[in-house]
């Protein structure tokens, strides 16, 4: 899949978020990066499909200015784990939903229980 097609699949996954939730998804920037760079204290072999970096909506205080939260989708690991385009598009969607759910304060255990792990 080309970079442009991958970016479009991420965009399509964001467009599929129900409007009532999408309206609340503000001050969030979404990026596609090639690889996750583990922090020094993390396993150097760790691969992430996506990352939410920010303060979940459930933990925010009313502040006049706040830096945007970030959602990052990692292209390399997703390409390596999927065997065809259909599977890749599905995994991109799962990854985007998973990271958006973190914005709304939903933790990994709950997401895994719901099948969005």
C-alpha positions as CSV (number, residue, x, y, z in Angstrom):
1,X,0.0,0.0,0.0
2,X,1.4,3.4,-0.9
3,X,1.9,6.1,1.7
4,X,-1.0,8.1,0.2
5,X,-3.3,5.1,0.3
6,X,-2.3,4.4,3.9
7,X,-3.0,8.0,4.9
8,X,-6.4,7.8,3.2
9,X,-7.2,4.6,5.2
10,X,-6.4,6.5,8.4
11,X,-8.6,9.4,7.2
12,X,-11.4,7.0,6.3
13,X,-11.2,5.4,9.8
14,X,-11.5,8.8,11.4
15,X,-14.4,9.6,9.1
16,X,-16.2,6.5,10.3
17,X,-16.3,7.7,13.9
18,X,-19.9,8.5,14.8
19,X,-20.7,12.2,14.4
20,X,-21.6,12.6,18.1
21,X,-18.2,11.4,19.1
22,X,-16.3,13.1,16.3
23,X,-17.7,16.5,17.4
24,X,-16.1,16.0,20.9
25,X,-12.7,15.0,19.3
26,X,-11.2,18.5,19.4
27,X,-7.7,19.7,19.9
28,X,-6.3,16.4,18.6
29,X,-3.8,16.1,15.9
30,X,-3.5,12.7,14.0
31,X,-0.2,11.7,12.4
32,X,1.2,8.8,10.5
33,X,4.8,7.9,11.3
34,X,6.9,5.0,10.0
35,X,8.0,3.5,13.3
36,X,7.7,3.9,17.0
37,X,10.9,4.7,18.8
38,X,10.9,3.1,22.2
39,X,11.9,5.2,25.2
40,X,15.2,4.3,26.9
41,X,13.3,2.4,29.7
42,X,11.1,0.4,27.2
43,X,12.0,-2.9,25.4
44,X,14.0,-1.8,22.4
45,X,12.1,-4.5,20.3
46,X,8.7,-3.1,21.2
47,X,6.5,-2.3,18.3
48,X,3.4,-0.2,18.6
49,X,0.6,0.1,16.1
50,X,-0.6,3.4,17.5
51,X,-0.1,5.8,20.3
52,X,-2.3,8.3,22.1
53,X,-0.3,11.1,23.7
54,X,-2.3,13.5,25.7
55,X,-4.7,14.0,28.6
56,X,-7.9,11.9,28.3
57,X,-11.1,13.9,28.2
58,X,-12.1,12.3,31.5
59,X,-9.1,13.8,33.3
60,X,-9.0,17.3,31.8
61,X,-9.5,20.4,33.9
62,X,-10.9,23.4,32.3
63,X,-7.8,25.3,31.1
64,X,-7.7,28.3,28.9
65,X,-4.9,26.9,26.7
66,X,-3.8,23.3,26.2
67,X,-1.4,21.8,23.7
68,X,-3.1,19.5,21.2
69,X,-3.2,15.8,22.0
70,X,-1.6,13.5,19.5
71,X,-2.7,10.3,17.9
72,X,0.1,8.5,16.0
73,X,-0.5,5.6,13.7
74,X,2.7,3.6,12.9
75,X,2.8,2.5,9.3
76,X,5.7,0.0,9.5
77,X,4.3,-2.4,12.1
78,X,0.9,-2.4,10.5
79,X,2.3,-3.2,7.1
80,X,4.4,-6.0,8.6
81,X,1.6,-7.6,10.5
82,X,-1.0,-7.7,7.7
83,X,-1.0,-10.1,4.8
84,X,-3.3,-8.2,2.4
85,X,-4.9,-4.9,1.8
86,X,-8.2,-5.9,3.4
87,X,-6.6,-7.0,6.6
88,X,-4.5,-3.8,6.6
89,X,-7.5,-1.5,6.3
90,X,-9.2,-3.4,9.1
91,X,-6.2,-3.1,11.4
92,X,-5.8,0.6,10.6
93,X,-9.4,1.1,11.6
94,X,-9.0,-0.9,14.8
95,X,-5.8,1.1,15.7
96,X,-7.5,4.5,15.0
97,X,-10.6,3.5,17.1
98,X,-8.3,2.2,19.9
99,X,-6.3,5.4,20.1
100,X,-9.4,7.7,19.8
101,X,-11.0,5.6,22.7
102,X,-7.9,6.5,24.8
103,X,-8.8,10.2,24.2
104,X,-12.2,9.5,25.7
105,X,-10.6,7.9,28.7
106,X,-11.2,4.2,27.8
107,X,-8.3,2.0,29.1
108,X,-6.6,-0.9,27.3
109,X,-8.3,-3.6,29.5
110,X,-11.8,-2.3,28.6
111,X,-10.8,-1.9,24.9
112,X,-9.5,-5.5,24.8
113,X,-12.7,-6.7,26.4
114,X,-14.7,-5.0,23.8
115,X,-12.7,-6.5,21.0
116,X,-10.8,-3.3,20.1
117,X,-7.4,-4.4,21.4
